[in-house]
Amino acid sequence: PLKTVAKMLALASVFATSFNLFAAPVEIKFSHVVAENTPKGQMALKFKELVEQRLPGEYTVSVFPNSQLFGDNNELAALLLNDVQFVAPSLSKFERYTKRLQVFDLPFLFNDMDAVNRFQQGEAGQALLNSMSRKGIVGLGYLHNGMKQFSANTPLKQPSDAKGLKFRVMASDVLAAQFDAVGAIPVKKPFSEVFTLLQTRAIDGQENTWSNTYSQKFYEVQSHITESNHGVLDYMVVTSDAFWKSLPADKRKVIKEALDESIALGNKIAAEKDNEDKQLILDSKRSQLVTLTPEERQKWIDVMKPVWAKFEDQVGKDVIEAAVAANK
Ligand code: LMR
């Protein structure tokens, strides 16, 4: 019954906003968990700028960064209650709504961001945008961040170096299995808690992109970063079916175009930040870079790749094959 009431309230507010009952501009909320100086942070601000420029007096966009409004644990639920209209969780955070997207978490699947992009823009990747339609979630596009690196308070060269260490992972069983494979202890925690967990040594390490490691200052509380490029951290920009359908078709079109352009800018920033933020971390000398020889990297692949087979049924063999093929 509580759920029904919540749903009715959500529908009523969608109804009220879609028919512009109060004649004030409709507020579109965009909530995310990262800082503003990140690909996602910049993308969201660009989206605000474009929507307000193109639909003046009709729509405003309020951007809430840094888990201010909603965090990892509740942003998708909030979306379905229409408490927020746009979120862009990392692809690892949709597990409760679809298992198919876990393809992106399989360790050492994509050679580089070009391969990730080819897969996302190809037939299989585009189909995945609709993988949560039955749950009322509409995928509007992919946004890049970059490849992930391991960080810890000890140099990780061999897979055995990770044994017994606690690593924060996003809420994804694949990512947990990836650390289980090297005898480490995965701990699922929301993004907003990672810095403190590392600082207090409640956990030993984490995996993330150069951008997140820089903007969250993880490098200040981690002695070593291993340039492993073992996985990808990208996003899906999503809205709810109820909100999306409530928009008049002509406005929806303008908003979608604004989103596509913002995503293009976000992707450009992602590519730049990947190098720049890495360099800023190295220049800070707070954290030491660990580079792997091809032989050392191969050892990580050998230990972690068996994880694929465990998730093949859930993710879909066809999806995995399409992703592998994107490496060319
Ligand atoms: C993380 O939780 O580490 C990332 O998904 C945060 C983000 O949104 O980039």
Residues whose N, C-alpha, C, O or C-beta is under 5 A from the ligand:
A	BS01	LMR	V33 V34 S90 M170 F191
